[in-house]
Amino acid sequence: MADLSVMVLCGRSPRHLYVANRLCGAANVVAIVQEAGSHWTAIKVMKLLRPDNLWRKVWRWLRDRRRYTGGGEGKFFFGEATPRLERADLVTEVPHINHPDVLELARRLQPDVIAVFGTSLIRGPLLDMGRIGIMNLHGGLSPEYRGADCTFWALYNGEPEKVGCTLHFIDPGIDTGRLIAHVCPEVHPGDSELNLFWCSVRDSAEIYAEALGRLAQGEPLGAPQPSKGTLYQVKDRGWHHERHLAEQLRKGLLQDIRLPKRVTWFNAGENIA
């Protein structure tokens, strides 16, 4: 089978650009759709203005501004080069990923695969696009770690061996679609949450590219998830959780651990215990 035609949907952070570039180097990418930002509605604004939500948003913004200061993510993925998409000529920018323009583009291009990383949840008729399906790179090991901040929660729960990413097909649920691969990075003493997350994404970019090649060869990837697991939401991570993990890391959570990179592939029809 010839190279698959691929439509990439991604965010705008350096990690998203890095993965999109890797896919462009491995497959026939026919379009890149970038989600520009949140799609605000009256309901979302009302929820944001609730005191508990507003405080949580402000605290998270301040925390992330401190953590990402200095361009560490860009340097991790691009070195001294400016983070950028190598195929800027393929880019369409939309305010949110479920914008009608995205569906229209998919209908016009008829891609074999839609490859997703770093967008908001895909809903509606776009879920039915892609001859083979829609693939997503999720920053946790589904089904045990679904949703947001999964590297954090794996460490918080004392399970550094469960830090990693999942490549899966998208269904209407949140990180519940058929599993394609689990990718776990090397883990060493002194690693941080951010470094482990970035390593997971970097390693997963290679597996994402390989998965497209395997699908092009007709390999039947994609096994049903064995359970619902646990869904972590952004609001679940509070300042007291941050303090607890920081204390555990100071006490040596990763002191004696040395784990190699691990990749697990899942084929259709496979039973997962």
C-alpha positions as CSV (number, residue, x, y, z in Angstrom):
1,M,0.0,0.0,0.0
2,A,1.2,3.5,-0.8
3,D,1.9,6.1,2.0
4,L,-1.3,7.0,3.7
5,S,-2.7,10.5,3.2
6,V,-2.7,12.2,6.7
7,M,-4.4,15.3,8.0
8,V,-2.8,16.5,11.2
9,L,-4.7,18.4,13.9
10,C,-2.5,19.9,16.6
11,G,-1.9,22.7,19.1
12,R,0.8,25.4,19.0
13,S,3.3,24.5,21.7
14,P,6.8,23.4,20.7
15,R,5.9,19.7,21.6
16,H,3.0,19.9,19.2
17,L,5.1,21.3,16.4
18,Y,7.8,18.7,17.0
19,V,5.3,15.8,16.6
20,A,3.7,17.4,13.5
21,N,7.1,17.8,11.9
22,R,7.9,14.1,12.6
23,L,4.7,13.0,11.0
24,C,5.4,15.2,8.0
25,G,8.7,13.4,7.6
26,A,7.1,10.0,7.7
27,A,3.9,10.2,5.8
28,N,2.0,12.1,3.1
29,V,0.6,14.9,5.2
30,V,-2.0,16.8,3.1
31,A,-3.0,19.4,5.7
32,I,-2.1,20.7,9.2
33,V,-4.9,22.3,11.2
34,Q,-3.8,24.3,14.2
35,E,-6.1,25.2,17.0
36,A,-5.5,28.9,17.9
37,G,-7.1,29.0,21.3
38,S,-10.2,28.4,23.5
39,H,-13.6,28.8,22.0
40,W,-15.4,31.1,24.4
41,T,-19.2,30.8,25.0
42,A,-21.5,32.5,27.4
43,I,-21.7,29.3,29.5
44,K,-17.9,29.0,29.6
45,V,-17.5,32.6,30.7
46,M,-20.1,32.1,33.5
47,K,-18.3,29.0,34.7
48,L,-14.9,30.8,34.7
49,L,-16.2,33.7,36.8
50,R,-17.3,31.4,39.6
51,P,-14.9,32.2,42.4
52,D,-13.6,28.6,42.8
53,N,-13.0,28.2,39.0
54,L,-11.4,31.7,38.7
55,W,-9.0,31.1,41.5
56,R,-8.0,27.7,40.1
57,K,-7.4,29.2,36.6
58,V,-5.3,32.0,38.0
59,W,-3.3,29.7,40.2
60,R,-2.6,27.3,37.3
61,W,-1.6,30.2,35.0
62,L,0.9,31.5,37.6
63,R,2.2,28.0,38.2
64,D,2.7,27.2,34.5
65,R,4.2,30.6,33.8
66,R,6.8,29.9,36.4
67,R,7.4,26.3,35.1
68,Y,7.7,27.2,31.5
69,T,9.7,30.4,31.8
70,G,12.9,30.5,29.8
71,G,11.6,28.5,26.9
72,G,12.6,25.2,28.3
73,E,10.1,23.2,26.2
74,G,11.3,24.9,23.0
75,K,14.9,24.1,23.8
76,F,14.1,20.5,24.7
77,F,12.5,19.8,21.3
78,F,14.3,22.2,19.0
79,G,17.6,23.0,20.7
80,E,18.7,26.6,19.8
81,A,16.4,26.7,16.7
82,T,13.1,28.6,16.8
83,P,10.2,26.1,17.2
84,R,8.3,26.1,13.9
85,L,6.4,23.9,11.6
86,E,8.5,22.7,8.6
87,R,5.4,22.6,6.4
88,A,3.9,26.0,7.2
89,D,2.4,25.9,3.6
90,L,0.0,23.2,4.8
91,V,-1.4,25.1,7.8
92,T,-5.0,26.2,8.3
93,E,-5.7,28.0,11.6
94,V,-9.0,27.7,13.4
95,P,-10.4,29.1,16.7
96,H,-11.4,25.6,17.9
97,I,-11.0,22.2,16.5
98,N,-14.7,21.5,15.9
99,H,-15.0,24.6,13.7
100,P,-17.0,23.9,10.5
101,D,-13.9,24.7,8.4
102,V,-12.1,21.6,9.8
103,L,-15.0,19.3,8.8
104,E,-15.1,20.9,5.4
105,L,-11.4,20.5,4.9
106,A,-11.6,16.8,5.9
107,R,-14.5,16.2,3.5
108,R,-12.6,17.8,0.7
109,L,-9.3,16.0,1.2
110,Q,-10.7,12.6,2.3
111,P,-7.5,11.7,4.3
112,D,-6.8,8.0,5.1
113,V,-5.9,9.0,8.7
114,I,-6.5,12.1,10.9
115,A,-3.6,12.4,13.3
116,V,-4.2,14.4,16.5
117,F,-2.0,15.8,19.2
118,G,-2.7,18.7,21.6
119,T,-6.2,19.9,20.6
120,S,-9.4,20.1,22.6
121,L,-11.9,17.3,22.5
122,I,-13.2,16.4,19.0
123,R,-16.9,16.1,18.8
124,G,-19.7,15.6,16.2
125,P,-19.4,14.5,12.6
126,L,-15.6,15.0,12.5
127,L,-15.3,11.8,14.5
128,D,-16.5,9.9,11.5
129,M,-13.8,11.2,9.2
130,G,-10.7,9.5,8.1
131,R,-10.9,6.3,6.0
132,I,-9.0,4.3,8.6
133,G,-9.9,6.5,11.6
134,I,-8.7,9.3,13.8
135,M,-5.5,8.7,15.9
136,N,-4.5,10.6,19.0
137,L,-1.4,10.9,21.1
138,H,-2.5,11.1,24.8
139,G,0.0,12.1,27.5
140,G,-0.8,9.2,29.9
141,L,-1.2,5.4,29.9
142,S,-4.8,4.7,29.1
143,P,-7.0,3.3,30.6
144,E,-5.4,3.7,34.0
145,Y,-4.4,7.3,33.3
146,R,-6.9,9.2,31.2
147,G,-7.5,12.9,30.9
148,A,-5.2,15.7,32.1
149,D,-1.8,15.9,33.9
150,C,-1.3,12.1,33.7
151,T,2.5,12.3,34.2
152,F,1.9,14.2,37.4
153,W,-0.7,11.7,38.7
154,A,1.5,8.7,37.9
155,L,4.2,10.2,40.0
156,Y,1.8,11.4,42.7
157,N,0.5,7.8,43.0
158,G,4.0,6.5,43.4
159,E,3.9,4.7,40.0
160,P,6.8,6.2,37.9
161,E,6.8,3.0,35.8
162,K,3.4,4.1,34.5
163,V,4.6,7.5,33.2
164,G,4.1,7.5,29.4
165,C,1.9,8.2,26.4
166,T,-0.8,6.3,24.6
167,L,-1.4,6.3,20.9
168,H,-5.0,5.3,20.3
169,F,-7.9,5.7,17.9
170,I,-10.4,8.3,18.9
171,D,-14.0,7.5,19.9
172,P,-16.6,9.7,21.5
173,G,-15.1,9.2,25.0
174,I,-12.1,10.8,26.6
175,D,-9.0,8.7,25.8
176,T,-11.1,5.6,25.6
177,G,-10.6,4.5,22.0
178,R,-8.8,1.4,20.7
179,L,-5.2,1.2,21.9
180,I,-2.4,1.3,19.3
181,A,0.7,1.6,21.5
182,H,1.9,2.5,25.0
183,V,5.2,4.5,25.1
184,C,7.1,4.8,28.3
185,P,10.4,6.9,28.5
186,E,13.5,6.2,30.4
187,V,13.2,7.1,34.1
188,H,16.3,8.2,36.1
189,P,17.0,9.7,39.5
190,G,16.6,13.4,39.4
191,D,14.0,13.4,36.7
192,S,11.2,16.0,37.0
193,E,7.6,15.8,35.9
194,L,8.1,18.1,33.0
195,N,11.2,16.4,31.8
196,L,9.5,13.0,31.9
197,F,6.5,14.3,30.0
198,W,8.7,15.8,27.3
199,C,10.7,12.6,27.0
200,S,7.4,10.7,26.6
201,V,6.3,12.9,23.8
202,R,9.6,12.9,22.0
203,D,9.7,9.1,22.1
204,S,6.1,8.8,21.1
205,A,6.7,11.0,18.0
206,E,8.8,8.1,16.6
207,I,6.1,5.5,17.5
208,Y,3.4,7.7,15.9
209,A,5.4,7.8,12.7
210,E,6.0,4.1,12.9
211,A,2.3,3.4,13.5
212,L,1.4,5.2,10.2
213,G,3.9,3.0,8.4
214,R,2.4,-0.1,10.0
215,L,-1.1,0.9,9.0
216,A,0.1,1.6,5.5
217,Q,1.3,-2.0,5.3
218,G,-2.1,-3.2,6.4
219,E,-1.2,-4.2,10.0
220,P,-4.5,-4.5,12.1
221,L,-3.6,-2.1,14.9
222,G,-6.1,-1.2,17.7
223,A,-7.2,-3.3,20.6
224,P,-10.2,-2.4,22.9
225,Q,-9.3,-1.0,26.2
226,P,-9.8,-3.5,29.0
227,S,-11.5,-1.2,31.5
228,K,-12.6,2.4,32.1
229,G,-9.6,3.2,34.3
230,T,-9.4,6.6,35.9
231,L,-10.2,10.0,34.3
232,Y,-8.2,12.9,35.8
233,Q,-9.4,16.4,35.1
234,V,-7.6,19.7,35.2
235,K,-9.6,20.7,38.3
236,D,-8.4,17.6,40.2
237,R,-4.8,19.0,40.6
238,G,-4.6,21.4,43.5
239,W,-1.8,23.2,45.3
240,H,-1.8,20.5,48.1
241,H,-1.3,17.8,45.5
242,E,1.7,19.8,44.1
243,R,3.2,20.1,47.6
244,H,2.7,16.4,48.2
245,L,4.5,15.4,45.1
246,A,7.3,17.9,45.6
247,E,7.9,16.5,49.1
248,Q,7.9,12.9,47.7
249,L,10.5,13.8,45.1
250,R,12.6,15.5,47.8
251,K,12.3,12.3,49.9
252,G,13.7,10.2,47.0
253,L,10.7,9.0,45.0
254,L,13.0,8.5,42.0
255,Q,16.2,8.0,43.9
256,D,16.9,4.3,43.1
257,I,14.8,4.0,39.9
258,R,16.3,3.4,36.5
259,L,13.8,2.3,33.9
260,P,14.5,1.7,30.2
261,K,12.4,3.0,27.4
262,R,9.4,0.6,26.8
263,V,7.0,0.3,23.9
264,T,4.0,-2.0,23.8
265,W,2.0,-2.5,20.6
266,F,-1.7,-3.6,20.5
267,N,-3.2,-5.4,17.5
268,A,-6.8,-5.8,16.7
269,G,-8.4,-8.9,18.2
270,E,-5.8,-8.9,21.1
271,N,-7.2,-9.5,24.6
272,I,-5.6,-7.1,27.1
273,A,-5.6,-8.3,30.7
